[in-house]
Amino acid sequence: MLKKLAALAALTTISTVPAMADTLDDVVDRGTLRCGVVLDFPPIGYRDANNEPAGFDVEYCNDLAAALEVDAEILPLTWAERLPVIVTGRADVVFGATSDSLERARTVGFTIPYAIYYAQGVVNAESGIETFEDIRGKRVAAAIGTVPEQEWLKIAAEWGEEGNYQGYQSENEVFLAVAQGKADIGITTNTAVLPITQQYDTVVAGPRMPWTTDYTSVVGKREDVTWLNFLNLFVTHQVRSGRYQEHWGKYVSGEAPELRIPGVMY
């Protein structure tokens, strides 16, 4: 009798253990990779002349889908949507220049870095901003939910200039505000500066921001270790195969930055 009760208890325990997430199997079984990308971040993510998704991150999504032998479905995102689409299960993965902060890691999972950026401003040609110190007293804009916004607000608090800051839902809105003179400087990444200054006659390259280099990772479900392991291996293969350099040269130009963090083993 005791043996039967023990067996029954074991079966009950097994049946009540929640099923673990397995995005890898889900994607393969579905035949589609749902990939979130920010498409107002040229040349990393944007829409081409035919209104089709294009850019460095889109290429990475397509390469990942090809490695899985499935179709790629690109989900356009705002900066603020990058984590929620993973948490809610709307996307399987996000390529979106997402910094791997400890705060964010409490919500989603991160891979090893797949791209590196530094923060730089684009300024209105009439703003008079040439150096970082010139930003004092000026109207600053950035996209909501981004590291540039978070880092700038720390500086604005030190300077007592929080009132000069305006957040926008997308970088396109930030660039338009600078072009129209509604903001003196918009904070973005170095990769976006050239295409934006070519797009707007009233916008020129501004100073580099003083915070550290931004190491960005691919985003997946926090609890899905199998999927994150696969994504880590994918990032590694992109470098080994030369695809990382190929995509960087095509969309950004020049030598792709080293992905290893000094003093850290990846």
Sequence and secondary structure as in RCSB ss.txt:
>XXXX:A:sequence
MLKKLAALAALTTISTVPAMADTLDDVVDRGTLRCGVVLDFPPIGYRDANNEPAGFDVEYCNDLAAALEVDAEIL
PLTWAERLPVIVTGRADVVFGATSDSLERARTVGFTIPYAIYYAQGVVNAESGIETFEDIRGKRVAAAIGTVPEQ
EWLKIAAEWGEEGNYQGYQSENEVFLAVAQGKADIGITTNTAVLPITQQYDTVVAGPRMPWTTDYTSVVGKREDV
TWLNFLNLFVTHQVRSGRYQEHWGKYVSGEAPELRIPGVMY
>XXXX:A:secstr
 HHHHHHHHHHHHHHHS     HHHHHHHHTEEEEEEESSBTTTBEE TTS EESHHHHHHHHHHHHHTSEEEEE
EE GGGTTHHHHTTS SEEEEEEE  TTGGGTSEEEEEEEEE EEEEEETTS   SGGGGTTS EEEETTSHHHH
HHHHHHHHHT GGGEEEESSHHHHHHHHHTTS SEEEEEHHHHHHHHHH TTEEEEEE SS  EEEEEEE TT H
HHHHHHHHHHHHHHHHTHHHHHHHHHT S     S TT   
